[in-house]
Amino acid sequence: MAGCRAEAGLAKWSFPNAFVGNMCAKTLNNTRPETNSASGGTNYSAPDLTRQPPRSPRTRLGGFVHLPRMIDKARATVCGTNGEFTYGCPMDQRFFAFAGIKASEFMRQVKAGKGDGELLVWVMKHLRPQRTEPEILAWSAWYEQRAPSAVEGRGFFNDVHKKNAPNREDIVTWFDWLELDDFVSFGGKP
């Protein structure tokens, strides 16, 4: 596993409040946390990223790519089920830089138990500077097509690409790479 997982130098989070216990209680006491939802499917309120990857970076919320993935990582971090995924990694930081929001401020909202829609409302209210829909869509299009540019980033990208799927020529962007890495890391065969 690679990508935004267990990256060196990133702060560890600890959340000693009553909400964390309430949000995570069912998940942490169940032997199959991903089946805690009423429908028996994935529990998006507290995903277990040791058993499944977060949502695709291409999944959009309010026009923002990566936001749903970051929400999954934040919720899992609160519950201690983030596995090797790191909330606040460099890809998350690109979102925070565009939004003008601090990772710690966003995490407080996650800890408060807000749903995806409520988190989006909070993000839109706290954007600095305020962004228009076309600006959000343009940023998302740029981010979705972003490829490694620095030599070190390109080397890391290529090393993992070679390990995961050496014959795949369609892995060009970071999002392509993340989706491939998530798939292979959780048992998929490229």
C-alpha positions as CSV (number, residue, x, y, z in Angstrom):
1,M,0.0,0.0,0.0
2,A,1.2,3.5,-0.8
3,G,-0.1,6.9,-1.6
4,C,-1.5,9.0,1.2
5,R,-0.9,6.3,3.7
6,A,1.3,6.5,6.8
7,E,3.3,9.4,5.3
8,A,6.2,10.5,7.5
9,G,6.1,13.7,9.4
10,L,2.3,14.0,9.6
11,A,0.7,14.7,12.9
12,K,-1.2,11.9,14.7
13,W,-4.7,12.7,15.8
14,S,-6.3,11.9,19.1
15,F,-9.9,12.6,20.0
16,P,-10.8,12.1,23.6
17,N,-14.4,13.3,23.5
18,A,-17.8,11.6,24.1
19,F,-18.8,11.9,20.4
20,V,-15.9,9.7,19.3
21,G,-17.1,6.9,21.5
22,N,-20.7,7.2,20.3
23,M,-19.8,7.4,16.6
24,C,-17.4,4.5,16.8
25,A,-19.0,2.2,19.4
26,K,-21.1,0.1,17.0
27,T,-18.2,-0.1,14.5
28,L,-15.5,-1.0,17.0
29,N,-17.7,-3.5,18.8
30,N,-18.8,-5.3,15.7
31,T,-16.6,-8.0,14.1
32,R,-17.6,-6.7,10.6
33,P,-17.6,-2.9,10.9
34,E,-18.3,-2.4,7.2
35,T,-21.7,-4.0,7.6
36,N,-23.0,-1.9,10.4
37,S,-25.4,0.1,8.2
38,A,-29.1,-0.7,8.2
39,S,-28.9,-2.1,4.7
40,G,-25.9,-4.3,5.6
41,G,-23.6,-2.4,3.2
42,T,-20.7,0.0,3.9
43,N,-21.0,2.1,7.0
44,Y,-20.0,5.5,5.6
45,S,-20.4,7.2,9.0
46,A,-17.3,5.3,10.3
47,P,-15.6,3.4,7.4
48,D,-13.1,0.7,8.3
49,L,-10.2,1.4,6.0
50,T,-8.3,-1.7,7.1
51,R,-11.0,-3.7,5.2
52,Q,-11.8,-1.4,2.3
53,P,-10.4,1.7,0.6
54,P,-12.0,5.2,1.0
55,R,-14.1,6.4,-1.8
56,S,-12.4,7.2,-5.2
57,P,-10.7,10.5,-5.4
58,R,-12.9,11.1,-8.5
59,T,-16.1,11.0,-6.4
60,R,-17.5,14.5,-6.1
61,L,-19.4,16.3,-3.4
62,G,-20.5,19.8,-4.3
63,G,-18.3,19.7,-7.3
64,F,-15.2,19.0,-5.3
65,V,-13.2,15.9,-6.2
66,H,-11.3,14.2,-3.4
67,L,-13.6,15.6,-0.7
68,P,-15.6,12.4,-0.1
69,R,-12.3,10.4,0.1
70,M,-10.9,12.9,2.6
71,I,-14.2,12.6,4.7
72,D,-13.8,8.8,4.8
73,K,-10.2,9.1,5.9
74,A,-11.1,11.7,8.6
75,R,-14.0,9.5,9.9
76,A,-11.8,6.4,10.0
77,T,-9.1,8.4,11.8
78,V,-11.5,9.4,14.5
79,C,-12.5,5.8,15.0
80,G,-9.0,4.4,14.7
81,T,-9.9,2.4,11.6
82,N,-7.8,4.3,9.1
83,G,-5.2,1.6,8.7
84,E,-2.4,2.9,6.5
85,F,-4.5,5.8,5.2
86,T,-3.5,9.2,6.5
87,Y,-5.8,12.1,7.1
88,G,-4.1,15.4,6.2
89,C,-1.7,13.9,3.7
90,P,-0.3,16.0,0.8
91,M,-3.3,15.3,-1.4
92,D,-5.7,16.4,1.4
93,Q,-3.5,19.5,1.9
94,R,-4.1,20.5,-1.8
95,F,-7.8,20.5,-1.0
96,F,-7.3,22.6,2.1
97,A,-5.1,25.0,0.3
98,F,-7.7,25.6,-2.4
99,A,-10.5,25.9,0.2
100,G,-8.5,28.0,2.6
101,I,-9.5,25.7,5.5
102,K,-7.3,24.2,8.1
103,A,-7.3,20.4,8.5
104,S,-7.9,20.7,12.2
105,E,-11.0,22.9,11.7
106,F,-12.4,20.4,9.2
107,M,-11.7,17.5,11.6
108,R,-13.7,19.3,14.4
109,Q,-16.7,19.2,12.1
110,V,-16.2,15.5,11.4
111,K,-15.9,14.8,15.1
112,A,-19.2,16.6,15.6
113,G,-20.8,13.8,13.6
114,K,-21.8,15.8,10.5
115,G,-23.0,14.0,7.4
116,D,-21.5,14.5,4.0
117,G,-24.1,17.2,3.1
118,E,-23.6,19.0,6.4
119,L,-19.8,18.9,5.9
120,L,-20.3,20.4,2.4
121,V,-22.4,23.2,3.8
122,W,-19.7,23.9,6.3
123,V,-16.9,23.9,3.7
124,M,-18.9,26.3,1.4
125,K,-19.5,28.6,4.3
126,H,-15.8,28.7,5.3
127,L,-14.1,28.8,1.9
128,R,-11.4,31.5,1.9
129,P,-11.6,33.1,-0.5
130,Q,-15.2,32.3,-1.5
131,R,-15.2,30.2,-4.7
132,T,-17.8,30.2,-7.5
133,E,-19.1,27.0,-9.0
134,P,-17.0,27.5,-12.1
135,E,-13.9,27.9,-10.0
136,I,-14.6,24.7,-8.0
137,L,-15.3,22.8,-11.2
138,A,-12.1,24.1,-12.8
139,W,-10.0,23.2,-9.8
140,S,-11.6,19.7,-9.7
141,A,-10.9,19.2,-13.4
142,W,-7.3,20.3,-12.9
143,Y,-6.8,18.1,-9.8
144,E,-8.3,15.1,-11.5
145,Q,-5.9,15.4,-14.3
146,R,-2.8,16.2,-12.2
147,A,0.2,14.0,-12.9
148,P,3.5,13.8,-11.0
149,S,5.8,16.7,-12.0
150,A,8.8,16.6,-9.7
151,V,11.4,14.0,-10.3
152,E,11.0,12.4,-6.9
153,G,7.2,12.3,-7.2
154,R,7.6,10.8,-10.7
155,G,10.0,8.1,-9.4
156,F,7.7,7.1,-6.5
157,F,4.7,7.1,-8.9
158,N,6.5,4.9,-11.4
159,D,7.9,2.5,-8.7
160,V,4.4,1.7,-7.4
161,H,2.9,1.6,-10.8
162,K,5.5,-1.0,-11.9
163,K,4.8,-3.0,-8.8
164,N,1.0,-2.9,-9.1
165,A,0.5,-3.2,-12.8
166,P,3.6,-3.0,-15.0
167,N,1.6,-3.6,-18.2
168,R,-1.0,-0.9,-17.7
169,E,-0.3,2.1,-19.9
170,D,-3.5,4.0,-18.8
171,I,-2.1,5.0,-15.4
172,V,-1.2,8.6,-16.0
173,T,-2.6,10.8,-13.2
174,W,-2.4,10.6,-9.5
175,F,-6.1,9.7,-9.4
176,D,-5.5,6.8,-11.8
177,W,-2.6,5.7,-9.6
178,L,-4.6,6.0,-6.3
179,E,-7.5,4.0,-7.8
180,L,-5.1,1.3,-9.0
181,D,-3.2,1.2,-5.7
182,D,-6.5,0.9,-3.7
183,F,-7.7,-1.9,-6.0
184,V,-4.5,-3.9,-5.8
185,S,-4.0,-3.2,-2.1
186,F,-7.4,-4.7,-1.3
187,G,-6.9,-7.9,-3.3
188,G,-7.8,-6.8,-6.9
189,K,-5.8,-8.2,-9.8
190,P,-4.9,-5.5,-12.4
